[in-house]
Amino acid sequence: MKKKMLQFVDLKQETPEKRDTSVRKGDFNEIYNEFIKEKAGEQSSRCSQCGVPFCQIHCPLGNNIPDWLKLTAEGRLKEAYETSQSTNNMPEVCGRICPQDRLCEGNCVIEQSGHGTVTIGSIEKYINDTAWEKGWVKPVRVKRELKQSVGIIGAGPAGMACAEELRKSGYQVTIYDRYDRPGGLLIYGIPNFKLEKFVVERRTKLLKDSGIKFVQNFEVGKDKTLSELKNKHDAILIATGVYKAREIEIPGHNLKNIYPAMEFLTASNRKGLGDKVELFDNGTLNAEGKNVVVIGGGDTAMDCVRTSIRQKAKSVKCLYRRDRENMPGSAREVGNAIEEGVDFVWLTSPKSFIGETKVSAVEVNKMKLGDPDSSGRRRPEIEKGSNYNIPADLVIKSLGFDPEDLPTLFNAPELVISKWGTIKIDLKTMQTNIDGVFAAGDIVRGASLVVWAIRDGRDAASQIEKYLQLKIDKNKSIEAA
């Protein structure tokens, strides 16, 4: 009988082929080709089926990775899909955009032993894309409709994951979102070459077909206050994410043609979705023919530099104040960017923006790495007299995101926030200081990964359900008395 697993000694690691660089940087399609069935099963069989699966432990969702790898190796794809989706509301998304090199794959036991990790992300994508193609992915079918309703503010991954879990239990769920399409960062922040938009759109359609209501172009505080929404629903979840761009307060920061990363990416994504985008159409947020400088070293910065390449920029430089080994973003994404022609200027920090009315250059300092700081990474220090200029027609700031002032925006001054502007919650119940109002995702933990947002959304659904059940029990006790 053929041995199904533990094939890592005999089989080499393989990933789906990337499309040729010269081709892929000319469009916004995903860069990896699909695994074929035989390769997916073969690569799954490399799993060592560890007694202590570090891949699963290091997954924020605790995905049952060894189980669905074994099922895939045995050709039991429908069961593999069912196992995959049992812990993850968007496995086809996570298979594409999770930084597996920092999570599951980076902690794979056979990777640590030098045999090359199991290509978990690619197999997860294959399993779930196959499930969509075969029609195995079905809307929620509620067995017993409940009268209690939950309002969710934010149609990003945390809000949508929470909505689906609550809907499975029969609750009436309405998602309110400020944008014209659901998906949040998934639809407007992440470029198509990492996450094609049909993947997000079919997921949101599934939720709509499950009976979840979406109210778009809705701004809490303008259309209804938080208090008014609370009066309408039995519980509220705040899952807005964090979108306020961090500023770089150096001379010249008010010059024209200096933009936050999300403005640049949203313009590009909207254009790809067929929208009319004035700032793109008039050339302002179009990188074509320009010397582009991106400041930052995270995954959003990688999205910006790779988008600029596809928009046919004259040159694309990424400034980062530490070296490659200390970049916060996915090493895989950095490698893809280098392949596509991005020029990384390591150990470099902006000193000032130069220009009369609009930016024409970035003055930079060379840096050196000193002693470790509180994050454990070596602290960058300026090398005296090392400054020089880099030509720039368009500068994109990708320095991270902070929360917006939600108490003011929501007309809810009573809502308690932390010193960082994130919403304070009881970590056990996920409830804010306002009874019946919960919060989850980046608006609580700060800018983080999509997989963490999904985890938070699922946890919030569990806590909201406990809260609502307690309300029912209290009402029954009052009636009985």
Secondary structure, DSSP 8 states (H G I E B T S, - for coil): ----S--TTTS------B--HHHHTTS-S-SB----HHHHHHHHTT----SS-HHHHTSTT---HHHHHHHHHTT-HHHHHHHHHTS-S-HHHHHHHS-TTTTTGGG-HHHHTTS----HHHHHHHHHHHHHHHT-------SS--S-EEEEE--SHHHHHHHHHHHHTT-EEEEE-SSSSTTTHHHHTS-TTTS-HHHHHHHHHHHHHTT-EEE-S--BTTTB-HHHHHHHSSEEEE-----EE----STTTTSBTEEEHHHHHHHHHHHHTT---HHHHTTTT--TTSEEEEE--SHHHHHHHHHHHHTT-SEEEEE-SS-GGG-SS-HHHHHHHHHTT-EEE-SEEEEEEE-SSB--EEEEEEEEEEEE-TTSSEEEEE-TT--EEEE-SEEEE-S-EE---HHHHTT-TTS-B-TTS-B---TTT-B-SSTTEEE-THHHH-S--HHHHHHHHHHHHHHHHHHHHHHHHHHHHHHH-
